[in-house]
Amino acid sequence: MPRSIPWWLGGLLMALLFYYTFSIWGANRPIGASTGMSYLANFIFDLDTEHYEYAAMIEKSGAWEAVMLIGVFFGGLFMSTVVTKTFHISYIPTLWKERKNTSIPSRMIWSFIAGFLLVFGARLAGGCNAGHILSGGSQLAISGMIFAIVALSTGMITGRFFYKRKKG
């Protein structure tokens, strides 16, 4: 049986993370992840900040979002290997096998499409779910709460439609 941390400890740690992130000792700005991807793209493709207004804006904010995403990856890896001892590599999740197929290429193609739509939506919305739900919600912003309701409802509806049971 995997170990877990108590819900109250997770909540306390999230509150401390938000306090640090919003404070002058931290990043002094809201939490977000999609800007990290934009910063990384600017870095990889060496976008000219004189011709790309968004590239200039992202460059000013710094790379802290990209560093946060790296920390999220390694933090998740640490939690799954050391704390909960549940780490395993799976190209095809169990629900996908049950409701879709066992084809790795099919899973990778759908993962790419879904990832593209998520990033496109994040840019269209002016921020990702982390920025809108976590930062907005923790500041009791009405826009963050509306976004959370719409995003979570849409996710549930899409999940029900996409993962419907096979007939027969």
Residue, then its C-alpha position, 0 to 999 in steps of 0.5 A: m500500500p502506497r504511503s501518503i501525506p495527510w491532506w492538512l500537511g499538503g494544504l499547509l505546504m501549498a499555503l507556504l508555497f503561495y506565501y513564498t511565491f507571492s512575497i518579495w522574498g520569492a518571485n513576487r508574482p503569481i504562480g504559472a507554468s505556461t510562461g515557462m514554456s514560452y521562456l524556454a521556446n525563446f531560449i531555444f529558438d533565440l527569438d529577437t526581443e526587438h521584433y517579438e513583443y511577447a518574447a521581450m515581455i517573457e524575457k523580463s519576467g525571468a526563467w523562474e517558471a521554467v525552473m519551477l517546472i523542472g522542480v515539479f518534475f523532480g519533486g514528483l519523481f522524488m515523491s513517487t520513488v522515496v515517499t510513496k514508493t509507487f514509481h513505475i514507467s507506463y506508456i499506456p495508462t490502465l484506463w486507456k488500455e481498458r477504454k481505448n487501445t493498447s497501441i503506443p503510437s496511438r497514445m503518443i499521437w493523442s497525447f501530443i494533440a491534447g498537449f498542443l490544445l492545452v498549450f494553445g488554450a493556455r496562451l489564448a486564456g492568457g495563462c495556464n490552469a496553474g496561474h488561473i486556478l491556483s494563483g487566482g483561487s488562492q487570492l479569491a479572484i472571481s476570474g480564477m474561480i470562474f475559470a476553475i469551474v469551467a475548466l473542471s466541468t469541461g474536463m469532466i465532460t470531455g473525460r466522460f465523452f473520450y473515455k466512454r466504455k466500449k460496447g460489447 
